[in-house]
Structure formats: structure tokens, C-alpha cells
Amino acid sequence: MTIIDIVILIFMILYELIKALRYARVNRELKNKVYLDEATGLPNKNKCEEILTLEAEQNMSICVFDLNNLRIIDNQQGHERGDFYINSFAKNLRKGVDENQFVGRCGGDEFIAFFKNVTKEDVKRNLENIKKECTKCSEIPLSYPAGFAYSNDFFKINNARIVLSGR
């Protein structure tokens, strides 16, 4: 009788273990959906907003990109072509930015690149790399305005505190 109880207990433990592993897998998939833009494969607006709430530090930069003409492409050539336009830019953005830095889609036709531990020259080099990658895209011309802010231009360290420098 004791052996039967032990076997039943082992099966119950295995059943609960399998359920826990299944729940963990589903949770990982949900987490990916919460933070991943399925159309581009980049982190989505939720992750971008999370990044944008980080406290500013020295040697950080944020770059913002806004695709031109998406509405025109959607209206004249269809949403599939507009999706292709967005996806092409996303791929070129990821290729143009250093691998260890963040790029994401903020929604619609807006993207960001977030840099940590960089110089202003690093940021400019990444922007040039993005431009070069986008000019290689021969199937559809990619057009976008971009702007960036570099933390050292606005903040200075004073007694281990970050203080607005009054520009």
C-alpha cells in the first residue's frame, strides 16, 4: 500500500511540475507580446515608454525618428506597402545602431534609439550608419527626420547629483 501511495505522489508531483513549466512558457510568450512589436521584431511602445522613464545619466543619448510619407504610401499603394516601408526602416535602424544599444518602435511611424555610455561622436556615427543602411534599400526610398539629445549637453555632475545646467 505504501508503494502505491509513493507512486501516486510522484505522479502528482510530475503533473504539477509539467503545469508549472507550461505556465512559465505561456508567461514568457505573453511577456514577449507585451514588449515586442510583431510587425518589426523591435521592442514596442510599452518598452520604449519604459526606457523613456529612466533617470538621465552622463553619457546617454536618445534619438527620435519619424518616417516621412507613410500616410501617402498607405493611401496610394496600400497598407501592405506601408507595412513594408515600416519594416524596411526598422531593419535598417537595427543594422545601423551598435548592437549593444536599444532601438524600438514607439508606435505608428515613430522609432527611438537609446544609447548608454556613449560620446556625442558615437551617436553621430550611429546616425551616419543608419543613413548609410537606409540608402542601401533600393526597393523603397526611406525618408525620415531624426533628432537627438545628448545628456552631457544638458546636465552636469555636481556632488554626485545630476543638476540641470541652465541652457
FIKOLRO-916937 format. One record per residue: residue in one letter; x, y, z of N, C-alpha, C, O in turn. Coordinates in steps of 0.05 Angstrom, whole numbers, padded with zeros to 5 digits, always signed. Layout:
% residues N
aXYZXYZXYZXYZ ...
This chain:
% residues 167
m+00016-00024+00000+00000+00000+00000+00017+00025+00000+00010+00045-00013 t+00039+00025+00014+00057+00048+00016+00069+00054-00011+00073+00077-00019 i+00076+00033-00026+00088+00037-00053+00069+00050-00071+00076+00068-00087 i+00043+00043-00070+00023+00056-00087+00020+00085-00080+00017+00102-00098 d+00021+00091-00054+00019+00119-00046+00043+00135-00056+00039+00158-00065 i+00067+00124-00055+00091+00138-00065+00089+00142-00095+00095+00164-00104 v+00080+00122-00110+00077+00125-00139+00057+00146-00146+00062+00163-00164 i+00034+00147-00132+00014+00167-00136+00025+00195-00130+00020+00214-00145 l+00040+00197-00108+00052+00222-00101+00072+00232-00122+00073+00256-00128 i+00088+00214-00132+00107+00221-00153+00093+00231-00178+00101+00251-00190 f+00071+00217-00186+00056+00226-00209+00043+00253-00205+00042+00270-00223 m+00034+00258-00181+00022+00284-00175+00043+00306-00176+00038+00328-00186 i+00067+00300-00166+00089+00320-00167+00097+00325-00196+00101+00349-00203 l+00099+00304-00212+00106+00308-00240+00084+00324-00255+00090+00341-00271 y+00059+00318-00249+00037+00333-00261+00039+00363-00255+00036+00380-00272 e+00044+00369-00229+00046+00397-00221+00071+00410-00234+00070+00434-00241 l+00093+00395-00236+00117+00406-00249+00111+00412-00278+00119+00434-00288 i+00098+00395-00292+00091+00399-00320+00073+00424-00323+00076+00440-00341 k+00053+00427-00305+00036+00450-00306+00052+00476-00301+00048+00496-00315 a+00070+00475-00282+00087+00499-00276+00104+00506-00300+00107+00530-00306 l+00116+00487-00313+00132+00492-00337+00115+00504-00360+00124+00522-00374 r+00091+00493-00363+00073+00504-00383+00065+00533-00377+00065+00549-00395 y+00059+00539-00352+00053+00566-00344+00076+00585-00349+00073+00608-00358 a+00100+00575-00343+00124+00592-00347+00128+00598-00377+00135+00621-00384 r+00123+00578-00394+00126+00582-00423+00105+00603-00432+00112+00621-00448 v+00081+00600-00424+00060+00619-00431+00066+00647-00421+00062+00666-00436 n+00076+00649-00397+00084+00675-00386+00106+00688-00403+00106+00712-00407 r+00126+00672-00411+00147+00683-00428+00136+00693-00455+00143+00714-00464 e+00118+00678-00467+00105+00686-00492+00089+00712-00488+00090+00730-00505 l+00075+00714-00466+00059+00738-00461+00078+00762-00456+00072+00784-00465 k+00099+00758-00442+00118+00780-00437+00130+00790-00463+00133+00814-00467 n+00136+00771-00481+00146+00779-00508+00125+00795-00522+00132+00815-00535 k+00100+00787-00521+00079+00802-00535+00075+00830-00523+00069+00849-00538 v+00079+00832-00497+00075+00858-00484+00097+00878-00493+00092+00902-00495 y+00121+00868-00498+00144+00885-00504+00154+00883-00532+00175+00895-00538 l+00142+00867-00549+00152+00863-00576+00132+00872-00597+00109+00864-00596 d+00141+00888-00616+00125+00896-00639+00126+00874-00660+00148+00870-00671 e+00104+00860-00664+00105+00837-00682+00111+00844-00711+00123+00828-00726 a+00104+00868-00719+00108+00876-00747+00138+00881-00753+00147+00875-00776 t+00153+00890-00734+00181+00897-00739+00201+00879-00724+00225+00877-00732 g+00192+00865-00703+00210+00850-00687+00226+00866-00667+00242+00856-00651 l+00221+00892-00666+00234+00910-00647+00217+00912-00622+00194+00906-00622 p+00229+00922-00600+00213+00927-00576+00191+00948-00584+00196+00965-00601 n+00168+00946-00571+00145+00962-00578+00143+00987-00560+00160+00993-00544 k+00120+01000-00563+00115+01025-00549+00117+01022-00518+00127+01039-00505 n+00107+00999-00508+00109+00995-00479+00138+00995-00470+00144+01008-00449 k+00155+00982-00484+00184+00981-00476+00196+01008-00480+00213+01017-00464 c+00189+01022-00502+00200+01049-00507+00193+01068-00484+00209+01083-00475 e+00167+01067-00476+00159+01084-00454+00173+01078-00428+00179+01095-00412 e+00179+01052-00424+00194+01044-00400+00222+01056-00401+00233+01066-00381 i+00235+01054-00424+00261+01066-00428+00261+01096-00424+00279+01107-00412 l+00240+01109-00433+00239+01138-00431+00235+01148-00403+00239+01172-00397 t+00227+01130-00385+00224+01139-00357+00249+01136-00340+00250+01143-00317 l+00271+01125-00353+00296+01123-00338+00307+01150-00331+00303+01169-00346 e+00320+01151-00308+00332+01176-00300+00356+01182-00317+00372+01164-00323 a+00360+01207-00324+00382+01215-00341+00409+01212-00326+00411+01217-00302 e+00428+01203-00341+00455+01199-00330+00475+01212-00350+00467+01220-00372 q+00499+01214-00342+00520+01224-00360+00524+01204-00383+00519+01180-00380 n+00532+01214-00406+00538+01198-00429+00515+01181-00440+00519+01158-00448 m+00491+01192-00439+00468+01179-00450+00457+01197-00473+00462+01221-00474 s+00443+01184-00492+00431+01199-00513+00405+01184-00522+00403+01160-00520 i+00387+01200-00532+00362+01190-00543+00359+01202-00571+00362+01226-00575 c+00354+01185-00591+00349+01194-00618+00320+01187-00625+00310+01165-00619 v+00307+01205-00639+00279+01201-00647+00277+01202-00677+00289+01220-00690 f+00262+01184-00688+00259+01182-00717+00229+01181-00724+00213+01169-00710 d+00222+01195-00745+00194+01196-00754+00193+01192-00784+00203+01209-00799 l+00183+01170-00793+00183+01164-00822+00166+01185-00837+00144+01192-00828 n+00176+01193-00860+00161+01211-00877+00143+01195-00896+00150+01173-00903 n+00121+01207-00903+00104+01197-00925+00090+01171-00920+00080+01159-00939 l+00088+01161-00896+00075+01136-00891+00045+01137-00899+00034+01119-00911 r+00032+01159-00891+00004+01162-00898-00001+01162-00929-00019+01149-00939 i+00017+01175-00943+00015+01176-00972+00019+01148-00984+00004+01140-01001 i+00039+01134-00974+00044+01107-00983+00020+01089-00977+00010+01074-00995 d+00009+01091-00953-00015+01075-00946-00038+01081-00964-00052+01063-00974 n-00043+01107-00969-00066+01115-00985-00063+01109-01015-00082+01101-01028 q-00038+01112-01025-00034+01108-01054-00027+01080-01062-00034+01070-01083 q-00012+01066-01044-00001+01040-01051-00012+01017-01034-00007+00994-01039 g-00027+01024-01013-00039+01004-00996-00023+01000-00970+00001+01007-00968 h-00037+00988-00951-00025+00984-00924-00003+00963-00924+00016+00965-00908 e-00004+00944-00943+00018+00925-00944+00044+00938-00951+00065+00932-00940 r+00043+00957-00970+00067+00972-00978+00076+00990-00955+00100+00993-00950 g+00057+01002-00940+00064+01018-00917+00077+01001-00895+00096+01010-00883 d+00067+00977-00891+00079+00959-00872+00108+00951-00881+00126+00949-00864 f+00111+00947-00907+00138+00941-00917+00157+00964-00912+00180+00960-00905 y+00147+00989-00916+00162+01013-00911+00172+01014-00882+00195+01020-00876 i+00153+01010-00864+00159+01010-00835+00180+00988-00828+00199+00993-00814 n+00175+00964-00839+00193+00941-00833+00220+00946-00845+00240+00939-00832 s+00222+00958-00868+00248+00964-00881+00264+00983-00863+00288+00979-00858 f+00250+01004-00854+00264+01023-00837+00273+01010-00811+00295+01015-00802 a+00256+00994-00799+00263+00981-00774+00288+00964-00777+00305+00964-00760 k+00289+00949-00799+00313+00932-00803+00338+00949-00807+00359+00942-00796 n+00336+00970-00822+00359+00987-00826+00367+01002-00801+00391+01007-00797 l+00348+01010-00785+00353+01023-00759+00369+01003-00742+00389+01011-00730 r+00360+00979-00740+00374+00959-00723+00402+00953-00733+00420+00951-00717 k+00405+00952-00760+00432+00947-00771+00450+00971-00767+00474+00968-00763 g+00439+00995-00767+00456+01019-00765+00465+01027-00737+00484+01042-00734 v+00451+01016-00717+00457+01023-00689+00474+01001-00677+00469+00977-00682 d+00494+01008-00661+00510+00989-00648+00493+00968-00634+00472+00974-00622 e+00502+00943-00635+00486+00920-00626+00478+00922-00596+00457+00913-00588 n+00495+00934-00580+00490+00935-00551+00472+00958-00543+00468+00963-00519 q+00462+00973-00562+00444+00996-00556+00415+00989-00563+00410+00971-00579 f+00397+01004-00552+00368+00999-00554+00356+01013-00578+00362+01037-00583 v+00341+00999-00594+00324+01011-00615+00296+01000-00611+00292+00976-00605 g+00276+01017-00615+00248+01007-00612+00229+01023-00629+00235+01045-00639 r+00205+01012-00632+00184+01026-00647+00164+01037-00626+00153+01023-00610 c+00161+01064-00627+00144+01078-00608+00114+01076-00617+00097+01085-00602 g+00109+01066-00640+00082+01065-00650+00080+01079-00677+00095+01098-00682 g+00062+01069-00693+00059+01082-00719+00085+01083-00735+00097+01062-00740 d+00093+01107-00742+00118+01110-00757+00140+01123-00741+00159+01135-00752 e+00139+01121-00715+00159+01133-00697+00176+01112-00684+00166+01091-00675 f+00202+01118-00684+00222+01099-00673+00241+01115-00655+00244+01139-00657 i+00254+01101-00636+00275+01113-00620+00299+01095-00619+00298+01071-00622 a+00322+01108-00614+00347+01094-00608+00356+01106-00582+00357+01130-00579 f+00363+01089-00563+00372+01098-00536+00400+01088-00531+00405+01064-00533 f+00418+01106-00525+00446+01100-00522+00455+01105-00493+00448+01125-00481 k+00470+01086-00483+00483+01089-00456+00513+01086-00460+00523+01072-00477 n+00527+01101-00443+00557+01100-00443+00568+01106-00470+00585+01091-00481 v+00560+01129-00481+00570+01137-00508+00579+01166-00507+00573+01181-00489 t+00595+01172-00527+00602+01200-00532+00584+01211-00553+00570+01197-00567 k+00584+01237-00556+00568+01250-00577+00577+01240-00604+00561+01238-00623 e+00603+01235-00607+00613+01226-00633+00603+01197-00639+00597+01191-00662 d+00600+01181-00618+00588+01154-00622+00560+01156-00633+00552+01141-00651 v+00544+01175-00622+00517+01179-00630+00516+01188-00660+00501+01177-00676 k+00533+01207-00666+00534+01217-00694+00542+01195-00713+00532+01193-00735 r+00561+01178-00705+00570+01155-00722+00547+01136-00726+00543+01126-00748 n+00531+01130-00705+00508+01113-00708+00487+01125-00727+00476+01111-00743 l+00483+01151-00725+00464+01164-00743+00473+01162-00772+00457+01158-00790 e+00499+01165-00776+00510+01162-00803+00507+01133-00813+00501+01129-00836 n+00511+01114-00795+00508+01086-00802+00479+01080-00811+00474+01066-00830 i+00460+01092-00796+00431+01088-00803+00426+01100-00831+00413+01087-00847 k+00436+01123-00835+00433+01137-00861+00444+01119-00884+00431+01116-00904 k+00468+01108-00879+00480+01091-00900+00464+01066-00905+00459+01058-00928 e+00454+01054-00883+00437+01030-00886+00412+01036-00902+00403+01020-00918 c+00400+01059-00896+00375+01066-00909+00379+01072-00939+00361+01067-00955 t+00402+01083-00946+00407+01089-00974+00412+01063-00990+00409+01062-01014 k+00420+01041-00976+00424+01015-00990+00397+01003-00998+00396+00985-01015 c+00375+01012-00985+00349+01000-00990+00339+01010-01017+00328+01032-01019 s+00343+00994-01038+00336+01002-01065+00307+00998-01072+00297+01010-01091 e+00293+00980-01058+00266+00973-01065+00246+00996-01059+00226+01000-01073 i+00252+01011-01037+00234+01033-01029+00252+01054-01016+00266+01048-00998 p+00250+01079-01026+00266+01100-01014+00256+01107-00986+00232+01113-00982 l+00274+01106-00967+00267+01112-00939+00274+01141-00932+00296+01150-00937 s+00254+01155-00922+00257+01183-00915+00248+01187-00886+00227+01178-00879 y+00264+01202-00871+00258+01206-00843+00273+01230-00832+00296+01235-00839 p+00260+01246-00815+00275+01265-00799+00285+01251-00774+00271+01233-00764 a+00307+01260-00763+00318+01249-00738+00328+01272-00721+00339+01292-00731 g+00326+01268-00696+00337+01287-00677+00348+01272-00653+00339+01250-00647 f+00368+01284-00640+00378+01271-00616+00385+01291-00594+00390+01315-00600 a+00385+01282-00570+00393+01298-00547+00415+01282-00533+00413+01257-00530 y+00436+01295-00524+00458+01283-00510+00458+01294-00482+00459+01318-00478 s+00457+01276-00462+00454+01284-00434+00475+01303-00425+00470+01321-00409 n+00500+01300-00434+00521+01317-00424+00518+01346-00433+00529+01364-00422 d+00501+01351-00454+00496+01378-00463+00477+01392-00444+00475+01417-00443 f+00462+01377-00427+00441+01389-00411+00446+01386-00381+00434+01400-00365 f+00462+01366-00373+00466+01360-00345+00496+01361-00338+00513+01356-00355 k+00501+01367-00313+00528+01364-00303+00527+01351-00276+00508+01353-00261 i+00548+01336-00270+00550+01323-00244+00561+01344-00224+00581+01356-00228 n+00546+01347-00202+00555+01365-00181+00550+01352-00154+00527+01348-00145 n+00572+01344-00141+00570+01330-00115+00553+01305-00118+00535+01300-00101 a+00558+01289-00138+00544+01263-00143+00514+01267-00148+00499+01247-00146 r+00506+01291-00156+00478+01295-00163+00478+01306-00192+00496+01320-00200 i+00457+01299-00206+00454+01310-00233+00437+01335-00231+00415+01334-00220 v+00448+01357-00242+00434+01383-00239+00431+01395-00267+00450+01394-00283 l+00408+01406-00272+00403+01420-00298+00423+01443-00300+00425+01459-00281 s+00437+01445-00323+00458+01465-00325+00449+01492-00335+00466+01510-00338 g+00423+01497-00339+00413+01523-00345+00418+01533-00373+00423+01557-00377 r+00416+01516-00393+00419+01526-00420+00393+01536-00431+00392+01545-00454 
